Amino acid sequence: MTATRRSTRATRGREGAAAGKAAAPEVEAASAPERREDEDYANELLAAVEEKRREDGSASAGREGIEWRTNWEPSSGLPDALTSEAAARESFEAMLKARNEEGFRKQKAIKAHAEIPEQEITPEVKRDFRLLKLRGVMDPKRFYKGSDEPKIPKRFHWGKVVEGPTEFYSSRMTKKTRKQNLTEEILGDEAVTAYRKRKFGELQAEAKKSATRQGKQAKRKPRKRPSHKGFRG
């Protein structure tokens, strides 16, 4: 029974292979006319395009464009080296451009400085500038470079610190806590006030010790007696 099934399967396999070999030429024969039709259609399109270009007078340009697209090769050449005269000319032009830009920046800065209005020098302004000069003694952990101008400038601006959007809850100040000038802001700073009181107490204690020491030394020192013995008439 098993041998009969095997022979039947082998017979069917041979018949299928023979049928496949017989069908392959039919497929090839069926696909060949389709390819010829596609080629004929493409040739007709190209002929129509060429005829249209000849009518428009652009047949040569179109042919050159087609040749350029089909025969394109990448250019690997390097640019020509500059001569000494061209290099000197370029460097001179760059120097002139830099000088012109620098002069323009200076003129712009002078114009911006001239637009700053002159401020009225009041006692409050003098006090604020005095505190600015003494800002180095307010915080022992910071160093500020001193100003070279002994006098108060005539043209200046007062700035205002604006909190960033990320510090809305941590650094935001209300109208009640915001001060009107620099003096009020410094006097209202708790850290500056604590440091000022501590330093003032240290200076007072040192002065008191020095006065006590000088008083004790004065008591210990013998009093000088006059060398003369009174008035002689």
Phi and psi in degrees as GROMACS dihedral restraints (atoms count N, CA, C in turn):
[ dihedral_restraints ]
;  ai    aj    ak    al  type     phi  dphi    fc
    3     4     5     6     1   -66.3    20    10
    4     5     6     7     1   -40.9    20    10
    6     7     8     9     1   -64.6    20    10
    7     8     9    10     1   -35.2    20    10
    9    10    11    12     1   -65.9    20    10
   10    11    12    13     1   -41.2    20    10
   12    13    14    15     1   -63.9    20    10
   13    14    15    16     1   -42.0    20    10
   15    16    17    18     1   -62.7    20    10
   16    17    18    19     1   -42.9    20    10
   18    19    20    21     1   -65.8    20    10
   19    20    21    22     1   -35.9    20    10
   21    22    23    24     1   -65.3    20    10
   22    23    24    25     1   -42.9    20    10
   24    25    26    27     1   -63.6    20    10
   25    26    27    28     1   -42.5    20    10
   27    28    29    30     1   -62.8    20    10
   28    29    30    31     1   -40.5    20    10
   30    31    32    33     1   -63.6    20    10
   31    32    33    34     1   -42.8    20    10
   33    34    35    36     1   -65.0    20    10
   34    35    36    37     1   -37.7    20    10
   36    37    38    39     1   -64.4    20    10
   37    38    39    40     1   -42.1    20    10
   39    40    41    42     1   -65.9    20    10
   40    41    42    43     1   -37.8    20    10
   42    43    44    45     1   -66.1    20    10
   43    44    45    46     1   -38.2    20    10
   45    46    47    48     1   -67.0    20    10
   46    47    48    49     1   -40.4    20    10
   48    49    50    51     1   -63.9    20    10
   49    50    51    52     1   -41.0    20    10
   51    52    53    54     1   -65.2    20    10
   52    53    54    55     1   -37.9    20    10
   54    55    56    57     1   -67.3    20    10
   55    56    57    58     1   -36.7    20    10
   57    58    59    60     1   -65.9    20    10
   58    59    60    61     1   -41.4    20    10
   60    61    62    63     1   -64.6    20    10
   61    62    63    64     1   -34.0    20    10
   63    64    65    66     1   -73.9    20    10
   64    65    66    67     1   -29.2    20    10
   66    67    68    69     1   -81.8    20    10
   67    68    69    70     1   -22.9    20    10
   69    70    71    72     1   -61.8    20    10
   70    71    72    73     1   -46.9    20    10
   72    73    74    75     1   -61.5    20    10
   73    74    75    76     1   -32.4    20    10
   75    76    77    78     1   -64.9    20    10
   76    77    78    79     1   -39.2    20    10
   78    79    80    81     1   -65.9    20    10
   79    80    81    82     1   -43.8    20    10
   81    82    83    84     1   -64.0    20    10
   82    83    84    85     1   -39.5    20    10
   84    85    86    87     1   -67.5    20    10
   85    86    87    88     1   -31.4    20    10
   87    88    89    90     1   -76.1    20    10
   88    89    90    91     1   -31.9    20    10
   90    91    92    93     1   -80.1    20    10
   91    92    93    94     1   -25.4    20    10
   93    94    95    96     1   -63.2    20    10
   94    95    96    97     1   -45.3    20    10
   96    97    98    99     1   -62.0    20    10
   97    98    99   100     1   -35.1    20    10
   99   100   101   102     1   -64.6    20    10
  100   101   102   103     1   -42.5    20    10
  102   103   104   105     1   -62.3    20    10
  103   104   105   106     1   -40.7    20    10
  105   106   107   108     1   -64.6    20    10
  106   107   108   109     1   -38.2    20    10
  108   109   110   111     1   -64.2    20    10
  109   110   111   112     1   -40.9    20    10
  111   112   113   114     1   -63.9    20    10
  112   113   114   115     1   -42.5    20    10
  114   115   116   117     1   -64.1    20    10
  115   116   117   118     1   -41.8    20    10
  117   118   119   120     1   -62.6    20    10
  118   119   120   121     1   -40.0    20    10
  120   121   122   123     1   -66.1    20    10
  121   122   123   124     1   -40.4    20    10
  123   124   125   126     1   -66.1    20    10
  124   125   126   127     1   -40.6    20    10
  126   127   128   129     1   -64.4    20    10
  127   128   129   130     1   -38.6    20    10
  129   130   131   132     1   -63.5    20    10
  130   131   132   133     1   -41.0    20    10
  132   133   134   135     1   -63.3    20    10
  133   134   135   136     1   -44.9    20    10
  135   136   137   138     1   -62.3    20    10
  136   137   138   139     1   -40.8    20    10
  138   139   140   141     1   -64.3    20    10
  139   140   141   142     1   -39.4    20    10
  141   142   143   144     1   -65.6    20    10
  142   143   144   145     1   -39.9    20    10
  144   145   146   147     1   -65.9    20    10
  145   146   147   148     1   -43.1    20    10
  147   148   149   150     1   -63.0    20    10
  148   149   150   151     1   -41.0    20    10
  150   151   152   153     1   -64.7    20    10
  151   152   153   154     1   -40.4    20    10
  153   154   155   156     1   -64.4    20    10
  154   155   156   157     1   -39.4    20    10
  156   157   158   159     1   -68.5    20    10
  157   158   159   160     1   -36.3    20    10
  159   160   161   162     1   -64.9    20    10
  160   161   162   163     1   -40.1    20    10
  162   163   164   165     1   -63.4    20    10
  163   164   165   166     1   -37.1    20    10
  165   166   167   168     1   -82.6    20    10
  166   167   168   169     1    -7.9    20    10
  168   169   170   171     1    78.0    20    10
  169   170   171   172     1    20.1    20    10
  171   172   173   174     1  -119.0    20    10
  172   173   174   175     1    25.2    20    10
  174   175   176   177     1   -67.2    20    10
  175   176   177   178     1   -41.3    20    10
  177   178   179   180     1   -66.3    20    10
  178   179   180   181     1   -40.6    20    10
  180   181   182   183     1   -65.4    20    10
  181   182   183   184     1   -40.8    20    10
  183   184   185   186     1   -65.3    20    10
  184   185   186   187     1   -39.7    20    10
  186   187   188   189     1   -64.9    20    10
  187   188   189   190     1   -40.1    20    10
  189   190   191   192     1   -64.2    20    10
  190   191   192   193     1   -39.0    20    10
  192   193   194   195     1   -64.3    20    10
  193   194   195   196     1   -40.9    20    10
  195   196   197   198     1   -64.9    20    10
  196   197   198   199     1   -42.9    20    10
  198   199   200   201     1   -63.9    20    10
  199   200   201   202     1   -37.7    20    10
  201   202   203   204     1   -65.2    20    10
  202   203   204   205     1   -38.0    20    10
  204   205   206   207     1   -71.1    20    10
  205   206   207   208     1   -33.4    20    10
  207   208   209   210     1   -85.6    20    10
  208   209   210   211     1   -31.6    20    10
  210   211   212   213     1  -107.9    20    10
  211   212   213   214     1    26.9    20    10
  213   214   215   216     1   -74.7    20    10
  214   215   216   217     1   138.6    20    10
  216   217   218   219     1  -131.2    20    10
  217   218   219   220     1   137.1    20    10
  219   220   221   222     1   -68.0    20    10
  220   221   222   223     1   140.5    20    10
  222   223   224   225     1   -89.8    20    10
  223   224   225   226     1   124.8    20    10
  225   226   227   228     1  -111.8    20    10
  226   227   228   229     1    14.8    20    10
  228   229   230   231     1   -78.5    20    10
  229   230   231   232     1   148.4    20    10
  231   232   233   234     1   -88.2    20    10
  232   233   234   235     1   155.4    20    10
  234   235   236   237     1   -67.1    20    10
  235   236   237   238     1   154.8    20    10
  237   238   239   240     1   -67.4    20    10
  238   239   240   241     1   144.4    20    10
  240   241   242   243     1   -72.4    20    10
  241   242   243   244     1   147.8    20    10
  243   244   245   246     1   -77.2    20    10
  244   245   246   247     1   143.2    20    10
  246   247   248   249     1   -79.9    20    10
  247   248   249   250     1   168.8    20    10
  249   250   251   252     1   -64.0    20    10
  250   251   252   253     1   -37.2    20    10
  252   253   254   255     1   -67.5    20    10
  253   254   255   256     1   -43.1    20    10
  255   256   257   258     1   -65.4    20    10
  256   257   258   259     1   -39.3    20    10
  258   259   260   261     1   -65.7    20    10
  259   260   261   262     1   -41.9    20    10
  261   262   263   264     1   -64.3    20    10
  262   263   264   265     1   -39.5    20    10
  264   265   266   267     1   -64.8    20    10
  265   266   267   268     1   -41.8    20    10
  267   268   269   270     1   -65.6    20    10
  268   269   270   271     1   -42.4    20    10
  270   271   272   273     1   -64.8    20    10
  271   272   273   274     1   -37.8    20    10
  273   274   275   276     1   -66.0    20    10
  274   275   276   277     1   -41.6    20    10
  276   277   278   279     1   -64.7    20    10
  277   278   279   280     1   -38.5    20    10
  279   280   281   282     1   -65.7    20    10
  280   281   282   283     1   -38.1    20    10
  282   283   284   285     1   -65.6    20    10
  283   284   285   286     1   -42.9    20    10
  285   286   287   288     1   -62.8    20    10
  286   287   288   289     1   -39.9    20    10
  288   289   290   291     1   -64.4    20    10
  289   290   291   292     1   -41.1    20    10
  291   292   293   294     1   -65.2    20    10
  292   293   294   295     1   -40.4    20    10
  294   295   296   297     1   -64.9    20    10
  295   296   297   298     1   -41.5    20    10
  297   298   299   300     1   -63.6    20    10
  298   299   300   301     1   -41.1    20    10
  300   301   302   303     1   -65.6    20    10
  301   302   303   304     1   -39.5    20    10
  303   304   305   306     1   -65.2    20    10
  304   305   306   307     1   -43.0    20    10
  306   307   308   309     1   -63.4    20    10
  307   308   309   310     1   -37.0    20    10
  309   310   311   312     1   -65.4    20    10
  310   311   312   313     1   -40.1    20    10
  312   313   314   315     1   -65.0    20    10
  313   314   315   316     1   -39.8    20    10
  315   316   317   318     1   -65.2    20    10
  316   317   318   319     1   -44.2    20    10
  318   319   320   321     1   -62.1    20    10
  319   320   321   322     1   -38.8    20    10
  321   322   323   324     1   -65.9    20    10
  322   323   324   325     1   -40.1    20    10
  324   325   326   327     1   -67.0    20    10
  325   326   327   328     1   -40.7    20    10
  327   328   329   330     1   -64.1    20    10
  328   329   330   331     1   -41.4    20    10
  330   331   332   333     1   -65.0    20    10
  331   332   333   334     1   -41.2    20    10
  333   334   335   336     1   -66.2    20    10
  334   335   336   337     1   -36.4    20    10
  336   337   338   339     1   -69.5    20    10
  337   338   339   340     1   -35.5    20    10
  339   340   341   342     1   -69.8    20    10
  340   341   342   343     1   -24.2    20    10
  342   343   344   345     1   -79.2    20    10
  343   344   345   346     1   -10.6    20    10
  345   346   347   348     1   -70.8    20    10
  346   347   348   349     1   125.5    20    10
  348   349   350   351     1   -73.5    20    10
  349   350   351   352     1   153.0    20    10
  351   352   353   354     1   -76.7    20    10
  352   353   354   355     1   133.2    20    10
  354   355   356   357     1   -96.9    20    10
  355   356   357   358     1   152.4    20    10
  357   358   359   360     1   -81.3    20    10
  358   359   360   361     1   128.6    20    10
  360   361   362   363     1   -86.1    20    10
  361   362   363   364     1   101.5    20    10
  363   364   365   366     1  -105.4    20    10
  364   365   366   367     1   167.7    20    10
  366   367   368   369     1   -58.3    20    10
  367   368   369   370     1   -34.0    20    10
  369   370   371   372     1   -65.9    20    10
  370   371   372   373     1   -39.3    20    10
  372   373   374   375     1   -66.0    20    10
  373   374   375   376     1   -41.9    20    10
  375   376   377   378     1   -61.1    20    10
  376   377   378   379     1   -40.5    20    10
  378   379   380   381     1   -66.0    20    10
  379   380   381   382     1   -40.2    20    10
  381   382   383   384     1   -64.5    20    10
  382   383   384   385     1   -41.4    20    10
  384   385   386   387     1   -68.6    20    10
  385   386   387   388     1   -32.4    20    10
  387   388   389   390     1   -65.8    20    10
  388   389   390   391     1   -39.8    20    10
  390   391   392   393     1   -67.2    20    10
  391   392   393   394     1   -34.9    20    10
  393   394   395   396     1   -62.5    20    10
  394   395   396   397     1   -38.4    20    10
  396   397   398   399     1   -70.7    20    10
  397   398   399   400     1   -26.8    20    10
  399   400   401   402     1   -97.9    20    10
  400   401   402   403     1    17.5    20    10
  402   403   404   405     1   -69.4    20    10
  403   404   405   406     1   -18.0    20    10
  405   406   407   408     1   -69.7    20    10
  406   407   408   409     1   -21.7    20    10
  408   409   410   411     1   -96.7    20    10
  409   410   411   412     1     0.9    20    10
  411   412   413   414     1   -83.7    20    10
  412   413   414   415     1   -29.2    20    10
  414   415   416   417     1  -134.9    20    10
  415   416   417   418     1   116.9    20    10
  417   418   419   420     1   -71.2    20    10
  418   419   420   421     1   -15.2    20    10
  420   421   422   423     1   -93.9    20    10
  421   422   423   424     1     3.6    20    10
  423   424   425   426     1  -125.4    20    10
  424   425   426   427     1   147.6    20    10
  426   427   428   429     1  -123.2    20    10
  427   428   429   430     1   129.4    20    10
  429   430   431   432     1  -118.2    20    10
  430   431   432   433     1   136.6    20    10
  432   433   434   435     1   -74.7    20    10
  433   434   435   436     1   133.6    20    10
  435   436   437   438     1   -71.7    20    10
  436   437   438   439     1   154.6    20    10
  438   439   440   441     1   -85.3    20    10
  439   440   441   442     1   142.6    20    10
  441   442   443   444     1   -86.4    20    10
  442   443   444   445     1    -8.9    20    10
  444   445   446   447     1   -92.1    20    10
  445   446   447   448     1   113.6    20    10
  447   448   449   450     1   -74.1    20    10
  448   449   450   451     1   -24.3    20    10
  450   451   452   453     1  -100.4    20    10
  451   452   453   454     1   162.5    20    10
  453   454   455   456     1   -77.5    20    10
  454   455   456   457     1   129.2    20    10
  456   457   458   459     1   -66.8    20    10
  457   458   459   460     1   152.8    20    10
  459   460   461   462     1   -81.7    20    10
  460   461   462   463     1   -32.8    20    10
  462   463   464   465     1  -111.9    20    10
  463   464   465   466     1   119.1    20    10
  465   466   467   468     1  -159.1    20    10
  466   467   468   469     1   166.3    20    10
  468   469   470   471     1  -128.2    20    10
  469   470   471   472     1   144.7    20    10
  471   472   473   474     1   -98.6    20    10
  472   473   474   475     1   125.4    20    10
  474   475   476   477     1   -92.6    20    10
  475   476   477   478     1   166.8    20    10
  477   478   479   480     1  -133.4    20    10
  478   479   480   481     1   127.3    20    10
  480   481   482   483     1   -79.0    20    10
  481   482   483   484     1   124.4    20    10
  483   484   485   486     1  -110.7    20    10
  484   485   486   487     1   127.4    20    10
  486   487   488   489     1   -71.8    20    10
  487   488   489   490     1   145.9    20    10
  489   490   491   492     1   -78.2    20    10
  490   491   492   493     1   167.8    20    10
  492   493   494   495     1   -66.7    20    10
  493   494   495   496     1   -25.1    20    10
  495   496   497   498     1   -79.9    20    10
  496   497   498   499     1   -12.6    20    10
  498   499   500   501     1  -111.8    20    10
  499   500   501   502     1    35.3    20    10
  501   502   503   504     1   -66.8    20    10
  502   503   504   505     1   -38.4    20    10
  504   505   506   507     1   -97.0    20    10
  505   506   507   508     1   -21.0    20    10
  507   508   509   510     1   -92.3    20    10
  508   509   510   511     1   -37.7    20    10
  510   511   512   513     1  -117.0    20    10
  511   512   513   514     1     4.5    20    10
  513   514   515   516     1   -73.3    20    10
  514   515   516   517     1   137.2    20    10
  516   517   518   519     1  -115.5    20    10
  517   518   519   520     1   142.5    20    10
  519   520   521   522     1   -85.1    20    10
  520   521   522   523     1   171.6    20    10
  522   523   524   525     1   -65.0    20    10
  523   524   525   526     1   -29.4    20    10
  525   526   527   528     1   -72.2    20    10
  526   527   528   529     1   -39.4    20    10
  528   529   530   531     1   -84.1    20    10
  529   530   531   532     1   -18.6    20    10
  531   532   533   534     1   -75.7    20    10
  532   533   534   535     1   130.9    20    10
  534   535   536   537     1   -89.4    20    10
  535   536   537   538     1   163.8    20    10
  537   538   539   540     1   -89.9    20    10
  538   539   540   541     1   -30.1    20    10
  540   541   542   543     1  -143.5    20    10
  541   542   543   544     1  -179.5    20    10
  543   544   545   546     1   -69.0    20    10
  544   545   546   547     1   -37.9    20    10
  546   547   548   549     1   -62.9    20    10
  547   548   549   550     1   -46.0    20    10
  549   550   551   552     1   -64.2    20    10
  550   551   552   553     1   -36.1    20    10
  552   553   554   555     1   -67.1    20    10
  553   554   555   556     1   -41.1    20    10
  555   556   557   558     1   -69.3    20    10
  556   557   558   559     1   -43.3    20    10
  558   559   560   561     1   -67.5    20    10
  559   560   561   562     1   -25.4    20    10
  561   562   563   564     1   -86.7    20    10
  562   563   564   565     1    -4.0    20    10
  564   565   566   567     1   -79.5    20    10
  565   566   567   568     1   123.2    20    10
  567   568   569   570     1   -69.1    20    10
  568   569   570   571     1   -38.1    20    10
  570   571   572   573     1   -65.8    20    10
  571   572   573   574     1   -43.8    20    10
  573   574   575   576     1   -65.4    20    10
  574   575   576   577     1   -39.6    20    10
  576   577   578   579     1   -65.4    20    10
  577   578   579   580     1   -42.7    20    10
  579   580   581   582     1   -64.8    20    10
  580   581   582   583     1   -43.0    20    10
  582   583   584   585     1   -65.7    20    10
  583   584   585   586     1   -38.8    20    10
  585   586   587   588     1   -65.4    20    10
  586   587   588   589     1   -43.0    20    10
  588   589   590   591     1   -65.7    20    10
  589   590   591   592     1   -39.9    20    10
  591   592   593   594     1   -65.6    20    10
  592   593   594   595     1   -43.8    20    10
  594   595   596   597     1   -66.6    20    10
  595   596   597   598     1   -37.6    20    10
  597   598   599   600     1   -64.6    20    10
  598   599   600   601     1   -40.3    20    10
  600   601   602   603     1   -64.4    20    10
  601   602   603   604     1   -40.3    20    10
  603   604   605   606     1   -63.6    20    10
  604   605   606   607     1   -42.5    20    10
  606   607   608   609     1   -65.6    20    10
  607   608   609   610     1   -38.7    20    10
  609   610   611   612     1   -66.6    20    10
  610   611   612   613     1   -41.4    20    10
  612   613   614   615     1   -65.5    20    10
  613   614   615   616     1   -40.7    20    10
  615   616   617   618     1   -66.2    20    10
  616   617   618   619     1   -39.6    20    10
  618   619   620   621     1   -66.1    20    10
  619   620   621   622     1   -37.2    20    10
  621   622   623   624     1   -66.1    20    10
  622   623   624   625     1   -42.4    20    10
  624   625   626   627     1   -62.7    20    10
  625   626   627   628     1   -41.6    20    10
  627   628   629   630     1   -64.3    20    10
  628   629   630   631     1   -40.7    20    10
  630   631   632   633     1   -66.6    20    10
  631   632   633   634     1   -39.8    20    10
  633   634   635   636     1   -64.7    20    10
  634   635   636   637     1   -41.3    20    10
  636   637   638   639     1   -64.1    20    10
  637   638   639   640     1   -43.6    20    10
  639   640   641   642     1   -64.4    20    10
  640   641   642   643     1   -36.5    20    10
  642   643   644   645     1   -66.7    20    10
  643   644   645   646     1   -40.6    20    10
  645   646   647   648     1   -65.6    20    10
  646   647   648   649     1   -40.7    20    10
  648   649   650   651     1   -64.6    20    10
  649   650   651   652     1   -35.6    20    10
  651   652   653   654     1   -68.0    20    10
  652   653   654   655     1   -35.0    20    10
  654   655   656   657     1   -70.6    20    10
  655   656   657   658     1   -37.2    20    10
  657   658   659   660     1   -72.4    20    10
  658   659   660   661     1   -28.5    20    10
  660   661   662   663     1   -72.2    20    10
  661   662   663   664     1   127.3    20    10
  663   664   665   666     1   -69.4    20    10
  664   665   666   667     1   148.9    20    10
  666   667   668   669     1   -80.6    20    10
  667   668   669   670     1   134.5    20    10
  669   670   671   672     1   -76.7    20    10
  670   671   672   673     1   134.0    20    10
  672   673   674   675     1   -93.8    20    10
  673   674   675   676     1   143.9    20    10
  675   676   677   678     1   -64.5    20    10
  676   677   678   679     1   143.3    20    10
  678   679   680   681     1   -77.6    20    10
  679   680   681   682     1   -25.0    20    10
  681   682   683   684     1   -85.3    20    10
  682   683   684   685     1   160.5    20    10
  684   685   686   687     1  -109.2    20    10
  685   686   687   688     1    38.1    20    10
  687   688   689   690     1   101.0    20    10
  688   689   690   691     1  -176.5    20    10
  690   691   692   693     1   -87.0    20    10
  691   692   693   694     1   132.7    20    10
  693   694   695   696     1  -113.4    20    10
  694   695   696   697     1   116.8    20    10
